[in-house]
């Protein structure tokens, strides 16, 4: 099993295709994805995972034979928030 992270931003419901490559992903891959909000402590980098007031969800995960992983996220907040997705792939 391998673990990967990817930081992004957004709000609403949106789809992202992550290009892992055919050596990592195919249609038979087992993929688990989690998402959390990111914060920036005073004087620090934007890399502090936390649970804020916004709800964040992973709706769908679909590995493809071309090495991409399609994921549908939802960030239930009125403005753009920073978030981190963590991928567990086997």
MODASUL-V948186 format. One record per pair of residues at least 12 apart in sequence whose C-alpha atoms are under 8 Angstrom apart, sorted by the first residue. I is the first residue (numbers start at 1). GAP is how many residues later the second one is. D is the distance in Angstrom with one decimal. If there is no record, write none. Layout:
[[I GAP D] [I GAP D]]
This chain:
[[1 87 6.7] [1 88 5.6] [1 89 4.5] [2 85 8.0] [2 86 5.9] [2 87 5.3] [2 88 6.5] [3 83 7.1] [3 84 5.5] [3 85 4.8] [3 86 6.4] [4 82 5.8] [4 83 5.1] [4 84 6.8] [5 79 6.8] [5 80 5.6] [5 81 4.5] [5 82 6.1] [6 78 5.7] [6 79 5.3] [6 80 6.7] [7 75 7.4] [7 76 5.8] [7 77 4.4] [7 78 6.3] [8 74 5.8] [8 75 5.4] [8 76 6.2] [8 77 7.9] [9 71 6.3] [9 72 5.4] [9 73 4.3] [9 74 5.7] [10 65 7.0] [10 69 7.7] [10 70 4.6] [10 71 5.5] [10 72 6.8] [10 73 8.0] [11 63 6.8] [11 64 4.7] [11 65 6.4] [11 66 6.1] [11 67 7.1] [11 68 6.2] [11 69 5.0] [11 70 6.4] [12 62 5.5] [12 63 5.1] [12 64 5.8] [12 65 6.9] [12 66 7.9] [13 59 7.1] [13 60 5.7] [13 61 4.2] [13 62 6.5] [14 58 5.7] [14 59 5.5] [14 60 6.5] [15 55 7.0] [15 56 5.6] [15 57 4.3] [15 58 6.2] [16 54 5.9] [16 55 5.5] [16 56 6.5] [16 57 8.0] [17 51 6.2] [17 52 5.5] [17 53 4.4] [17 54 6.4] [18 50 5.4] [18 51 5.1] [18 52 6.4] [18 53 7.9] [19 48 6.1] [19 49 4.4] [19 50 6.6] [20 47 5.5] [20 48 5.7] [20 49 7.2] [21 45 7.0] [21 46 4.0] [21 47 6.4] [22 43 6.8] [22 44 5.9] [22 45 4.0] [22 46 7.8] [23 44 7.2] [24 43 6.7] [24 65 7.8] [25 38 6.3] [25 39 6.8] [25 40 6.9] [25 41 7.7] [25 42 4.6] [25 43 6.5] [25 44 7.2] [25 64 7.8] [26 37 5.8] [26 38 5.0] [26 39 4.1] [26 40 6.7] [26 41 5.6] [26 42 7.7] [27 35 7.7] [27 36 5.0] [27 37 4.7] [27 38 5.2] [28 35 7.5] [29 34 6.5] [29 60 6.9] [29 61 5.8] [30 58 8.0] [30 59 5.7] [30 60 5.1] [31 30 7.3] [31 32 7.4] [31 56 6.8] [31 57 5.7] [31 58 4.6] [31 59 6.6] [32 29 7.7] [32 55 5.8] [32 56 5.1] [32 57 6.6] [33 25 7.0] [33 28 7.6] [33 52 6.6] [33 53 5.6] [33 54 4.7] [33 55 6.4] [34 23 7.9] [34 24 6.7] [34 51 5.6] [34 52 5.3] [34 53 6.8] [35 21 6.6] [35 22 6.7] [35 23 6.9] [35 48 6.7] [35 49 5.6] [35 50 4.4] [35 51 6.4] [36 13 6.3] [36 14 6.5] [36 15 6.6] [36 20 6.7] [36 47 5.5] [36 48 5.5] [36 49 6.8] [37 12 5.7] [37 13 5.6] [37 14 6.2] [37 15 6.8] [37 19 7.7] [37 44 7.2] [37 45 5.9] [37 46 4.2] [37 47 6.3] [38 12 6.1] [38 43 7.9] [38 44 5.3] [38 45 4.9] [38 46 6.4] [39 43 7.2] [49 34 7.9] [49 35 7.4] [54 21 7.0] [54 22 5.8] [54 23 5.6] [55 20 6.1] [55 21 5.3] [55 22 7.5] [56 17 7.4] [56 18 5.6] [56 19 4.6] [56 20 6.2] [57 16 5.7] [57 17 5.0] [57 18 6.6] [58 13 7.2] [58 14 6.0] [58 15 4.7] [58 16 6.5] [59 12 7.4] [59 13 5.3] [59 14 5.8] [59 15 7.3] [60 12 5.1] [60 13 7.6]]
